[in-house]
Amino acid sequence: MTAKSYLKLLVITIVLSTIFSSIYFVNRASAATVFTSYITFNNTKDATGKVLSNLSFKLINVTGNTIQGPFTCNSTGGILLGGIANGTVYHIDFYWMGFKVYQTPDFTTSATAGAENTVGPYTCSRLASNVDGSSVSALIQNATGVSFVNVTFSDKTLRATLEATGVSILIVSHGTDLLPPVKVFVGGQDITAYKKTSIDLLGNYSKAWYYDSANRLVYIKGTHSSPLTYEVQFEPSGYIPPQQPWSWTITIFDQRIPVLLLACVAILLIALIGGAYLIIAGRS
């Protein structure tokens, strides 16, 4: 091969290398432009319009079925998502205390590449947020055909009226500022004594409840013939129920002795002394 041929081959190699390198870097640059997008999530609210501070969500790519998240709903700073092309549709799943919050119609958003996409705020009509700042929330577990009519919280008592066909299950979450329930009512009936030792046992009863102490969750089941009102009464943390006079105790030598027992002993001693005195007096 002549020197001219070598030179020609070298020029061709340089040209081809330049073309392929250009294509590679152009693709890299295009990818950075086409597949980067911000989604700004405006807060999610409950049916009463309160912002949900204990809700999270996941974004699921409808086409690729990839999942991003979970993200908190009270974050409005934007979420950077990679691999988003123009018109990519995402389905949004909401979660509260680990429970998926169902809603009809489904929440979806379409992301446009290279732009900031603002979605929301959404309303979860089957979720009640903190109703007075005391960390009390409520969720309807079997969401199909069930809805909140009204939810209130006052004087450490949560009242939630539900509309449903058949059975409904209300889950109430409380913060550390409250003790476990002291009274539970369904439809005005006191079912406090219907407390079960396992959540699985609720299926055997038309009205019953269960308390998950580890997560501070109250599960209450009721059966509907009309709208049904659930009521849960709490006590504040550190609360000590007042004792009846006959249950008071005093401590003697590190032994707790009921006051009533001491009174009985004192009366018995007085009776014995009085009886002995009468006997002695009668003999003299």
Secondary structure, DSSP 8 states (H G I E B T S, - for coil): --HHHHHHHHHHHHHHHHHHHHHHHHHHHHHHHHTEEEEEE---EETTS-B-SSEEEEEEETTT--EEEEEETT--S-EEEES--TTEEEEEEEEETTEEE--SS-EEEEE-TTSEEEE---EETTEE--SSSSS-EEEESS-TT-EEEEEEEETTEEEEEEE-SSEEEEEEE--TTB-S-SEEEETTEE-GGGEESSGGGGGG-SSEEEEETTTTEEEEEEE-SS-EEEEEE--BTT------GGG-EEEETTEEEEHHHHHHHHHHHHHHHHHHHHHHHHH-
